[in-house]
Amino acid sequence: MELANQMKWVLEEDVALVACMVDLHNVGTFNADTRFKAGYLNELEKMLEKVLPHAMLKAKPNLESRIRTLKRVWLIIYDMLRGKK
């Protein structure tokens, strides 16, 4: 994928995404062990459309890619705080 085609996320979008993921987890409909069940990205897309109607965030590739990035960053910070290299 070309870098020119990648979306630049803003803080408001990240905050909304994480808040919607927490809400989705708390509802429990899409919970499966330590992950979400299939179809959760489409539900997140609908939830974010209500919160950020002009952002036009799509399940694929936007949400899928951003969640993957946030997981990667979280693991780096988590490992740093635990003293791992």
C-alpha beads as a LAMMPS data file, in Angstrom:
LAMMPS data file: protein, C-alpha beads

85 atoms
84 bonds

1 atom types
1 bond types

-500.0 500.0 xlo xhi
-500.0 500.0 ylo yhi
-500.0 500.0 zlo zhi

Masses

1 110.0

Atoms # bond

1 1 1 0.000 0.000 0.000
2 1 1 1.311 3.456 -0.850
3 1 1 1.898 5.843 2.009
4 1 1 0.088 8.566 0.074
5 1 1 -3.152 6.591 0.363
6 1 1 -2.935 6.125 4.119
7 1 1 -5.244 8.081 6.351
8 1 1 -3.867 10.386 9.060
9 1 1 -5.739 9.768 12.307
10 1 1 -6.377 12.652 14.695
11 1 1 -6.636 12.402 18.477
12 1 1 -10.431 12.837 18.436
13 1 1 -10.770 9.783 16.179
14 1 1 -8.466 7.649 18.338
15 1 1 -10.389 8.632 21.476
16 1 1 -13.713 7.836 19.812
17 1 1 -12.418 4.488 18.516
18 1 1 -11.168 3.374 21.932
19 1 1 -14.365 4.590 23.643
20 1 1 -16.508 2.666 21.142
21 1 1 -14.381 -0.461 21.618
22 1 1 -14.849 -0.208 25.400
23 1 1 -18.611 0.262 24.927
24 1 1 -18.735 -2.698 22.553
25 1 1 -16.857 -4.843 25.067
26 1 1 -19.135 -3.757 27.922
27 1 1 -22.272 -4.648 25.947
28 1 1 -20.781 -8.125 25.500
29 1 1 -22.472 -9.016 22.219
30 1 1 -19.187 -9.374 20.346
31 1 1 -16.985 -10.711 23.181
32 1 1 -15.114 -13.970 22.637
33 1 1 -12.479 -14.998 25.183
34 1 1 -9.720 -12.373 24.865
35 1 1 -10.823 -11.015 21.486
36 1 1 -13.907 -9.724 19.727
37 1 1 -16.105 -11.996 17.615
38 1 1 -16.281 -11.724 13.841
39 1 1 -18.339 -8.780 12.681
40 1 1 -17.195 -6.411 15.415
41 1 1 -15.471 -4.105 12.917
42 1 1 -18.757 -3.477 11.122
43 1 1 -20.436 -2.713 14.444
44 1 1 -17.605 -0.320 15.349
45 1 1 -18.050 1.373 11.981
46 1 1 -21.741 1.976 12.770
47 1 1 -20.940 3.256 16.267
48 1 1 -18.274 5.641 14.988
49 1 1 -20.576 6.932 12.255
50 1 1 -22.883 8.228 15.019
51 1 1 -20.042 9.852 16.980
52 1 1 -17.955 11.122 14.043
53 1 1 -20.338 11.343 11.062
54 1 1 -17.935 13.303 8.844
55 1 1 -14.887 11.084 9.447
56 1 1 -16.174 8.378 7.067
57 1 1 -14.193 5.634 8.829
58 1 1 -14.662 2.214 7.254
59 1 1 -14.204 -1.155 8.947
60 1 1 -11.670 -2.137 6.310
61 1 1 -9.134 -0.727 5.868
62 1 1 -9.411 2.192 8.360
63 1 1 -10.495 0.558 11.626
64 1 1 -8.697 -2.717 11.033
65 1 1 -5.425 -0.921 10.312
66 1 1 -5.706 1.557 13.196
67 1 1 -6.514 -1.156 15.740
68 1 1 -3.473 -3.124 14.548
69 1 1 -1.310 0.020 14.953
70 1 1 -2.696 0.792 18.416
71 1 1 -2.024 -2.800 19.527
72 1 1 1.569 -2.580 18.293
73 1 1 2.167 0.735 20.094
74 1 1 0.502 -0.568 23.264
75 1 1 2.760 -3.637 23.323
76 1 1 5.878 -1.479 22.942
77 1 1 4.845 0.749 25.853
78 1 1 3.764 -2.243 27.949
79 1 1 7.126 -3.946 27.408
80 1 1 9.005 -0.735 28.226
81 1 1 7.125 -0.360 31.499
82 1 1 7.853 -3.985 32.396
83 1 1 11.561 -3.535 31.642
84 1 1 11.683 -5.758 28.536
85 1 1 13.791 -4.903 25.525

Bonds

1 1 1 2
2 1 2 3
3 1 3 4
4 1 4 5
5 1 5 6
6 1 6 7
7 1 7 8
8 1 8 9
9 1 9 10
10 1 10 11
11 1 11 12
12 1 12 13
13 1 13 14
14 1 14 15
15 1 15 16
16 1 16 17
17 1 17 18
18 1 18 19
19 1 19 20
20 1 20 21
21 1 21 22
22 1 22 23
23 1 23 24
24 1 24 25
25 1 25 26
26 1 26 27
27 1 27 28
28 1 28 29
29 1 29 30
30 1 30 31
31 1 31 32
32 1 32 33
33 1 33 34
34 1 34 35
35 1 35 36
36 1 36 37
37 1 37 38
38 1 38 39
39 1 39 40
40 1 40 41
41 1 41 42
42 1 42 43
43 1 43 44
44 1 44 45
45 1 45 46
46 1 46 47
47 1 47 48
48 1 48 49
49 1 49 50
50 1 50 51
51 1 51 52
52 1 52 53
53 1 53 54
54 1 54 55
55 1 55 56
56 1 56 57
57 1 57 58
58 1 58 59
59 1 59 60
60 1 60 61
61 1 61 62
62 1 62 63
63 1 63 64
64 1 64 65
65 1 65 66
66 1 66 67
67 1 67 68
68 1 68 69
69 1 69 70
70 1 70 71
71 1 71 72
72 1 72 73
73 1 73 74
74 1 74 75
75 1 75 76
76 1 76 77
77 1 77 78
78 1 78 79
79 1 79 80
80 1 80 81
81 1 81 82
82 1 82 83
83 1 83 84
84 1 84 85
